[in-house]
């Protein structure tokens, strides 16, 4: 099994180095020069670490030019994201600077987002950007307890800007400081107060919510570990259980929003796996001799919930996972036979040490993983290396939650293949 660990370590190292090279992913796009001319070509889909520089390759040319917000009026990708250069005033604490703001809606009122903060402007005063934000206020409630509440400054700002459309007032009071809610509000206002034909909603062809189903299968290598502080469980403390390699398979769902962020998704995965562990620990305790035969026969349905992030890539696209899992035990058999001897050569006394319900019904843990997609037509083939650390295989209530007389964990490394539709 050492070769399996070496393979996974090497595989993870390669995967972690790929995203660095993938940051310069280029897609068909355009840049808009300050005088209004538009150049078509290949634009880097990701900006630099500070979000202020993009790369551009003009059609028919191999050289790459770098532009900052000082050099362009904007840039974008047809049917996808669009960015405009705006002046960001840091409330007089810093000098104003030119930045690329993602433009979500353009019309009588336009909506932008920059580093998670939303801004709006109106066509008749487009030089003035209005920040949409919330602050916290500390107050003393009716029970004399100090508490905090939200001050929704963005509602006041939108009410002021939309006062020329009376029917928007009730909608503004219900709006949330979130992309979908704001996009719906701004497009409704532009329909009410302006010309709907002049309105542009960027990324309109992209769905707000999508599900990508898949199937996964692979091989897992699991080890079992105990640590005891109580003499009743010395047999487990001394046990060196065999690790085992076993197949695993199941279904997966990727939940994501192409409209908001096509690289981030929530992974919901259910897989079936089974394990068996044996150990024959022998130890001496107060001049008496103890020989043991211990076995665990387990099977479980593993439900994993994790955050997945996809890096840039065309044919090969790396990703990383982090999340939690629950093992819902389908079979949890535990047997323990002990042979007690007063002296080394005396006749052993057989003792049945089985404990009904010793294994937990549900085991919890965390997982980390890295992998890569191979894009084939409209399908994605995935290869992933994953580590899962499970806590408390045994039922704590049977032992003692307060004394921590016994601790247990499982450690699993897996290589998983997946097909996502």
C-alpha angles and dihedrals in degrees: 000000000000089000089056091054091047091050092051092047091051092045092051091049092053093047094050090053094050098069091060091059092041095061091091094064108154127205134179107280147126142244125215116217121217092255090055102259115139122216120199122213144093118324127192107251090213127054123216122281092278094044093237105104133058133183123230133190114192116223110272094016130098099200119098123222124199120217133188128199087264090064103046142047088215147303138218152154124261111257091002139062124351127193130197128193110244134172111249114205112200094211090273092297093105135017115275114262137194114248138172108251120191108240113218101172130013121195142086083333120025128204126211138177126205122179092337096313121112126221135182135194136181125233093236090056103022094155090069115079118197117208118219110213150143128226132194122241125197116218142158113249128214090274092057093251121136110239141160132240136184121256106206101210090166091066091055091048094050093046090054094048094045099045090113088070110057095189091064096065096084092045092052091055090057099041119117126217091248132109101250094044093048094045091052091049096047094046090050091051092049089052090051101042104025146024110298090204091064093052121104123195108193120218087017091144091057119089123243091220133020139169125212111195123202147164124235134194136163149120127293131196114205134185129189126217135185133185121190135194095178127073090228088071102039089115089064094043090055095042121109103196123203116251116225140202117222140167121256131189141168149121132294138196126199112203115195146145113237088187095058105027123347093189099058122071143160115241119213111183135172120192136170121224139161134201140185125197130187134182136170105200120182124192143156121238122181092342092307124115124231126191118184140192112199130176138173122197109189140170126173146175106233117210112193127191115186145156112242126195122193119208125211119287141127112204094010119030121183124212140181132214135202127172149099136283139200123210109210103200117228094174123020110168118167123181129180126181119182131195113203122200126181091204133019093257101034123112111273122241114222116230127185106217100173114144114203112226093013093139117071120251089223128025121197130202148141132259139203126189147164131197147140138244124227108207113220115172106306094334131087124217112200134198116190139177112207138184120203124188114193123195131208105009087175125068106262093203091064092054112030130284093202103046096041087217090166135023127186139180142172125219121202133181118189141184108209131190119200140183117203121190 
